[in-house]
Amino acid sequence: MMAEVGGRVAYGGGGRQHEGKKIPLRFQSSDHYLQSFILPLLENTCSQLASSLEIMWTSPIAEVLSIRNTK
């Protein structure tokens, strides 16, 4: 999860949250722009993946007992 905190972006996932580097308003190059968002993107992806795995863990399941071929 990302939240803006006092001009900085805080990243959290899996019950932890830490403050990242300040994302500038202006960038020196397109590479600088892209590099500024790699960590937030990875943290967000990790958090969403963990959330999806938690949902899957609690989902109901069914066991296939037999399969019959019909003509």
C-alpha positions in Angstrom: 0.0 0.0 0.0 1.3 3.5 -0.8 0.3 6.6 1.0 1.6 10.1 0.6 3.0 11.3 3.9 4.3 14.9 4.1 5.5 15.0 0.5 7.1 11.6 0.8 5.6 8.2 -0.3 5.4 5.6 2.5 5.4 2.0 1.4 4.0 -0.9 3.3 3.0 -4.4 2.8 2.8 -7.6 4.9 2.3 -5.6 8.1 5.3 -3.3 7.7 5.5 0.2 6.5 8.6 2.4 5.9 9.3 5.7 4.4 10.9 5.8 1.0 12.9 8.5 -0.7 11.2 11.7 -1.6 10.0 11.6 -5.2 11.1 14.9 -6.9 8.7 17.2 -8.7 11.2 17.6 -11.5 13.4 15.0 -13.1 16.8 15.2 -14.7 16.0 12.7 -17.5 13.5 10.1 -18.4 15.7 7.5 -16.8 15.7 9.5 -13.5 11.9 9.6 -13.7 11.6 5.8 -14.2 14.1 5.0 -11.5 12.1 7.1 -9.0 9.1 4.8 -9.4 10.7 1.4 -9.4 10.7 0.9 -5.6 7.1 2.1 -5.2 6.0 -0.2 -8.0 7.8 -3.2 -6.5 6.4 -2.5 -3.1 2.8 -2.1 -4.4 3.1 -5.3 -6.5 4.4 -7.3 -3.4 1.6 -6.0 -1.3 -1.1 -6.9 -3.8 0.4 -10.3 -4.3 0.5 -11.0 -0.6 -3.2 -9.8 -0.3 -4.2 -12.1 -3.2 -2.4 -15.1 -1.6 -4.2 -14.4 1.7 -7.6 -14.4 -0.1 -6.7 -17.7 -1.9 -5.7 -19.3 1.4 -9.1 -18.7 2.9 -11.1 -19.5 -0.2 -13.3 -22.6 -0.1 -12.0 -25.6 -2.0 -13.5 -28.7 -3.6 -11.9 -32.1 -4.1 -12.5 -33.9 -7.4 -13.4 -37.5 -6.5 -13.9 -38.9 -10.0 -14.1 -37.9 -13.7 -16.4 -39.6 -16.1 -16.1 -39.4 -19.8 -19.4 -38.9 -21.6 -20.0 -39.5 -25.3 
